[in-house]
Every structure is written in structure tokens, then in C-alpha cells.
Amino acid sequence: MNPPQNEMLLIIARHLVEVTTELFAAYGMEVIQIQSDAGDRLGPPDRESIVATIGYVGEKFRGALVLAARRTAVESWLAAMGENPETTDVSDTLGEFSNMLLGGMKSRLAAQGLPILLSTPTTASGHGLSLAVPSSPSLWIAFQGPSWRVDVCVAAMFEPGFRLQEAPVAREAAMDAGELLLF
């Protein structure tokens, strides 16, 4: 039996919360999920914000993940990782974090019968950015870091005839992000 579309979106969002927490922890940054208002996502218009969007597609469904943060938040991430925020492109950093988040979700979703292919992230930055509400079902999830916040949106559209695929039988343990594979 296939769960309804809204239930599928909640399954995807649950994995997103877990992967986001694990990703930031891997870089020594603790984040907790918080409640937020839609108006809080990009902060005041006098501060620079950065947004990264990365799409995904599967059989009879597609969606996107959007990551939104202030420039100062991404600079804090870079400093926590030992990088120089003045010489590292913060837009590229946010784009890479969106890629790692969706990449981390990929194996989890495949195990539930939802294999996905990922696109390349796209970023935008500026003052007074606004985000349109996706036309497909979506959920915004906010996370609080030590002195910053990041907002993540997951959107998914399921076409008529969508069905979960049979989850693959694990032959070997799946690799975690960052592990090395030698041929």
C-alpha cells in the first residue's frame, strides 16, 4: 500500500531533520529544530541572505530542497570548520550544504522505496530577498545553531500513478557521506 502524498512529504521531512542534525554535528555544530514564522526565514532586508535550491526527481515524483540563511550564519559555519570566511565563497558553501543534505537523504529515501536523482544546486544572495511559496506541497523546517539559524524547505509533487518502489535488498552496508571508496 502506498501512503498518501502528504504522508510521503512528512516521511521526507523526518529524514531531512535527521540528516540536517547529523550534517552539522559532523562539522562540530549543534543544531536544534525550532518553531518559526514564515517572515523570519531571511531576516531583516538590511542583512544579506543566501538561498540554495537543489532539485530531485524519481519515478512519477519530483521536488526541491531549499536552504536559506543569512550570510553571517554561513560565515559562522566556515569559521567553525576552520575555513576563512573572507576567502571562501559563502554562496558555494551554502550550495554544497544543500547538496550534502539531499545526498544524505538519498540512501534513506531509497531504503523506503523512494530512489532519487539529484540536480546541481543553484544559489542566490542579496538584500531583501523573498521566497515564493512552492506550487507543490512543501514544509519549512527551521534550525537554530549557536548564534544563527538556517531554514530548510522540502517540496514534493507526486504524479498520478505514483507508487513506492520495492526497497532494495541490502547486500552490503551503505556508505556514509564522506567515506572513501577505492576501486
Disulfide bonds with the S-S distance in Angstrom:
none
